[in-house]
Amino acid sequence: MRVIAEELAKNIEAVEKAGGNGSAIADIHVGAIPFGQWTDAKTFGAAAGDSAGRQLGQVYAEFIQAYKSVIAAVEASAGNHAEADMRNEGA
């Protein structure tokens, strides 16, 4: 289990190096205009632009935190198993 936790930690480190913790993404403010002036583009632009950068950054940061929580849970489980093994062996 510790090997799995180590691999997960390596993966999240790579993700954080590539995209940070979400704060940089939250600073993106696209707006609706770059998507075009036709009806569908305006609708998409309204959804994707404006506050979407902040929302994407928030979701990204939440993903990073949840991933780290999984790593901590796997590490805790490994610790519990190691402790139980020691007790079972009479150590």
N, C-alpha and C positions, 0 to 999 in steps of 0.2 A: 504494500500500500504506500509505503514511503517513496518508492520509485515512481509510482503514479503521481503522487503529490509533487515530486520534484519535476516531472515532465510537465505537469499542468503549470507549475510556477514558471518554468522556462518559456512556455507558450505565452503566458500572460505578460511576461516581461517583454517579449518580442512585440506583442500588440501595443503595450504602453509606449515602447520606444518609437513605434511607427506612428501612433496617433495620440500619444499623451494620455491624459486622464479624462478627456472629454471637454476640458475648458477651452482649448483652442478651437474645437469644432463649434462650441457654443458661441464663439465670436463671429461666426459666419452669418452675414446678413445679405442674402441674395436679392430679395425683393421680387416682384412679379414681372417686371419689364423685360429682363433678359430672355424670358421664355417665349415671347412673341405676343402679337396683338390679336390673333384669331381666338375665337371663343374658348376652345379647349385649352389652348396655351395659357390664356388668362386665368382659367379655373385652376389649372395645375400650378401656375405661378403663385396664385393666392395661397394655395395649400403648401407648396414647397418653399416659398419665399417667406420673407418677414420673420416670424418667430420660429420657423422650422429649424434654423441653425441652433438656436438655444435648446429646442426640444430634442434634437438629435444629439447634441452634446450631453444633455441630461440622461438620455437613454443609454448612451455610450458609457458614461460614468457609472450608472447603475449596473450595467453589464459587468464592468471591471470589478465593482464591489461584490457583486454576486459570485463571480468567478473566484475571487479571493476567498469568499466565505466557503465555497466548495473545497478549495485547497485546505483551508483551516480544518474543515470537518473531516477530510480524509486523513490529515495528519493526526487529529485527535483520535480518530478511530484506530489508527496504527498504534498510537501510544496506549490506548486501552487494550488492544490485542497483545502488545508486548508485555504489559503489566500482568494480564491474565496468564500469559504463558509462563512468566516467572513464578507466579503463585502456584500454578499447576505443577511446576517442576520442583516446588519446595524451596525455592531460593529466597 
